[in-house]
Amino acid sequence: EMTPSYAGANGQIGYYSLASGKFTAAAHQQLVLAYASTTGNANLATFDFAAGSLQPVEQKVYATNSNPSGDGSVSSLPSTIQVQTGRFNPQSQYDQVAFLFAWQGVVRNYGSGTKFIDIFSIDPNDLSLQQKSSTDFSNANCSSQMVVGNYDEKQTVNGNTQHDPSLQIAFVDGVCDGNGTQTLNIFAVDPTTFNFSANDRHQFNIQGNYGGGLYITAGDLQGRS
């Protein structure tokens, strides 16, 4: 059991998300935690374990400039911060971190920085986080959490179309009152630069009343994994 330092947080912690990943050459995995107080900006912290121990030890903290609480919310849906890990470069030894930030207080305001996804790499020597890329989706309505996975992308190699092993990021956005169009978004991430591809974004509209909640999960329904 461990209580993080919550460095940079002022007041009660109101938002948090935890994920594990392979960030060093050690045999075990490490942890990354996103957190924010009810009045402060979001932060990301990394944790490691000593050999033979299950006690996590805090390593580094990365401070963002984004506050998920804000004011003037137009939505009953809570704002979201989330971390997920994955090997966006299939050839890499280590995982990267995807960080989603979605303030539901303002919708459909592209470029405002109220909704975005960042990709971070983690230094295997000291577990510090380095932001590699970011994409803004503040033009969306209210947002669900994201799911990192492989969604059957294709690539062309030597003139042949074949499966692309790279990971993508999926999330749902929809009108905030729970009654109307929902959009499933799938964003591709370049495996070398980790940049988001502006030309490789897929959107699928779904009509219906989703009862004031936006949820997404992923799985292999065709037994190909």
N, C-alpha and C positions, 0 to 999 in steps of 0.2 A: 504494500500500500504506500502511496506517495501523494503528497499535496504539492502541485506545481507552484513555482514562485509567482506565477501570473504577472510577470514583469510587464510594466506598461499599462496594466489594467487598474482603473480607479473605480472602486466600488464593487458591488456584487456581480459575480460572473453570470451573465444571462445567455451566452451563446458559446457553444463548444462543439468540437468534432475531433475524433481521434482515429488514426489509421496506423497500421504497421507496414513496414517495408524493408527491403534489403538495401541498406545505404552504405555499408562498409564491407571489408573483406572477411569480417568475423562470420562464424557459422550461424549465429543467431540473427534475428531481425531487430530492427530498431522501431521507435515510435515517433510520430509527428502529431502535434496537438495544435488545433486552431481554437482560439478563445477570444472573447471580448466581454467587457463589463456592460452593464445596462446603460452606461453613459460614455464609454470610451471606444477607441479604435480597436480593430482586430489585430491579433498577433499570432505568430506561428512559433512553436517551440519544438526542439528535437530532444529525444531521450535515448540513452543507451543503457546496457546492462553490463555489469562486471561479470567476468567468467564465473559460471556456476551460481549466479545470483538471479533472482527474479525481482530484485529491487531496481526500478528505473531511476536513472540519474540524469537530471536535466543538463543539456549541453549548450545549446545556443537558442537565442530568441530573435526572431525577425519581426520588426514593427511595420505595420501597414499604415496608411493614412486614411483608412476607410472605417467609418462608424456604422455598424448595422442597426443601431437603435434610431438615431435621428429624431425627427419630429414631423408632424403633419401627415401621418400615414393615411393613405387612401384605401387601405386594405385591412381586412380582418386577418389575413394570413401573416404569420410571423416572418420577419426577415430571416435570412439564411446565411450562415457561413459553413463551409464544409471542406474537408480535405479527403482526397483519395490518392492512392499510390498505384503506380503501374510502370512497366518498362516501355515507355513510349519509343525508345530506340531498342528494337528487339535484339541488337547485337551488344548492348551495354551489359556490363556486369551488375549494374545497380538500377534500382527503381528511381523514378522521378515522382514529384508531388504535384497534383492538380489541386488548386485552391479556388473554390467558387464563393463569390460574394454577391448576395442579392438583397438589396434594401428594397422592401416592398412599398416604401413611402412615396416614391415617385415612379410612374410608369411611362413607357414610350417616350423617353427623352434621350435619344442616341447621343453618345459622347459625354454624358454627364458623369460617368464613372459610378453610377449607382448599382450596376450589375456587370460583373466581369468574371473571367476565368483566367488565372495565372498558372503557368507551369514553372516549377522550381526544380533545380538540381541540388543535390546535397553533397558537400565536400566530404569524401570518405575519411579524411584525416581528422576533422574537428566537428563534423556534422553541422556546419554553417550552411544556411540556405542562400542560393543565388537565383534570383528571378531570371528566367530565360525568355519568356514571352508572355503576352497578355492579349486577350481579345475582349472587346466591349460588346455587351448585348443589352445595353440600357434601352434600346428600342422595344424590348419585350414588355409584356404585361407582368403579372406576378409569376415567379419562377419556382419550380420544384428543385430538389437536390439533383445532383448529377450522378451518372453511372459511367465509369470507365470500363470499356470492353472492346472487343473486336466484332464489328458489325458487318462482316462479309464484304469489306472493301475489295476492289480489284486493282491490280497494277499491270502495266505492260512491260515485259522483260524480253528483249531480243525479238520484238514483234509478236510475242505471245501474251495473251491475257491470262493472268493467274491470280490466286489468292494473295492479298496483301496482309502480312502478319502484324502490321502496325496497329496500335490502339487508337480508338476514337473516344470522344466524350459525348454522351447523350444527356439531354434534360428536356423537361416539358415546361412550356409557359402557356398561360391562359388568362382570360379575363378574371379580375380579382374577386368578383362577386360569386364565382362558382357556376355561372350559367352562360355558356357560349362556347366559342371555338377554343380548342386547345391545340398547341403546335408541338409536335415532337421534333426536336432539333438534334442533329448529329454533326459534330465538328471534327474534322480531321486535323491531326497534329503531325508536322513534318518530323520524321524520326531522327534527322540529323541536327536541324536548327531548333526544333521544338516550336517553331512558329505555327500559328494557326493558318490553314489554307483558306483564303477568301473564296477560292473557286471550288472548294470541296466541302460545301455545307448543304445538308439535306434537311428539308422541312416537310412534315406531313401533318395536315390539318385533320382534327377529329372533332366532330360535333357532339354536344351533349352536356348534361348537367353533372358536374363532378363534386357537388356537395361542399364546396368551399375548401377542398384540399387538392393538392397536386402531388402525385406520387409516380415513381417510375422504378422498375426493376428490370434486370436483364438475365437472360438464361439461354441455353442452347436447346431449342425445342425440336431440333432435327438430329440430335445425337452425333454432332460432328466434332465436339471438343475432345 
